[in-house]
């Protein structure tokens, strides 16, 4: 199996962020507030590292098209759009939840934290599924960078 290194690293970071969120959730249930805070910061850093690698790869190397069978492309595309919507929603909720925690707005933090976590778990699961569909189950299709696409017009 020959998988590209940057998508593998970025997917690892997104999976790690979800694992850290789960650990952070368990820690707060045990009232280990400082450990919860440190773990959730680590989860956020992991998610940011994913995002930096993903955006850098998208801009400079490009996005990889689905390389599976044509009859599955529509299902993959719908799944990908669902994942992108989840990821965007999860990122916004994550920022709001983190800010509420940092500002000690615990009413808001406690209210949206569990929602944010569930969204993030589904984001990570669907993100790993996209990775598997693009690089493990099927050979990725053509990759074109944003810069190359813009400059060659």
N, C-alpha and C positions, 0 to 999 in steps of 0.2 A: 504494500500500500504506500503510495507516494502522495502525501498531503503537504500543501504549502505551509511554510513555517509561520508567517504572520497571522493568517486566519486561525491557526491552531493556538497560537499564543493568546490572541484576543479572545477567542472562545473560552480558553482556560480561565482568563481573568473574569469573564462574565459569570461562569459557573462558580468560581471562587467567591465572587461577591454574593451570590445567592446562598452559598454555604455559610458565609460569615453572617449574613442577615439572619439565617436560621439559628446560628449560635447566639447571636445578639438577642434574639427573641427569647431563647431559653434562659439567657443570663438575666434579663429583666424580670422574667417570671420568678426567678430566684432572688430578686431584689438586689442583684449585684450591679449597682448603677454604674460605677466606674468601669468595670469590665465590659458592661453593655456599651457604654459610650465609646471606649477604645475599639471594640469589635465593630461597631457600626461605622466608625471613621475608617477603619481598615476596609470595610465593605465598600464604602464610598470611594476610597482611593483605588480599589480594584476595579470598580465600575468606570472611574475616570481613565484609568490606564487602558481599559478596553476601548473606550471612546476615542482616545488619542490615537491608538494603533489603528482602529477601524477607519477613522476619518483620514489619517495620513495615507493609509493603504488605498482608500477610495480615491483620493485626490491624485496621488502620484503613480499608483499601479493600476487601480481601477476596480470596478465591480466585476464579479464573475457571473456570467449568465448560467442559468440552469442547464446542465448537460444531460439530463435524463430524457426519457422518452417523450416525444411530442404530445402524446395523449395525457401526460401528467403535468405539463407546463402550466395549464390554467389552475390546477389545484395547488401547485407549488406557489404560483403568483398570489393567489388568494391567501394562502398560508403566510407568505412573506409580508403581504400588506398587513395582515392581522398582527404579526410579530412587530412590525415597525410601529403600528399604532400602540401596541402594548408598551414597547420600549420608550416611545415618546411620552406616553402617559406616566409610566413608571419613573422616568427621569424627572419629570416635573413634580410628581408626588414626592420623590426622593429628596429633591432640593427643598421643598416646602417642609417636609418632615424633619430634615436635618436642621434647617433654620429654626424651626419651632423648638427643637431640642436645645440648640445652642443658646437661644434667647430665653430658655427656661419657661417657655409657654407650654407647660406640661399638659394642660387641658387639650389644646390642639394636637400636640405631639401624640398623646395617648389615643386620641380619637382617630387620627389618620395613619398612625404608624402601622397598625395591623393591616389596613387596606393597602398601604404602600408595599408592605412585605409580600402580600399575596400577589399583587400585580407584578412585583419583581421576580417572584418565583416562576410565574408563568412566562415572563419575559426571558428569563434564563433558560427555561426548558425549551421554549420555542426557538430561541437563539441556537442552542445546541442542536436542535432538530434541523434547522436551516443549514448549519455547518455539516451535519451528517449527510443531508441530501445533496449538498454542493460538492463535497470533497471525499466522502467515504462510500456512500452507496452508488453514486454516479460520478463520472469524471466531469469536472467543471467545464462549462462552455467557454466562449470567448471572454477575455478580460480586456477592457478598454478604460484608460484613465480619463478623468474629467478634463485634465489639462490637455491631453492628446485629442480628446473629442472636441474641445473648444478651439484649439489651434489649427486643427485640420479642416475647419469649416471655412 
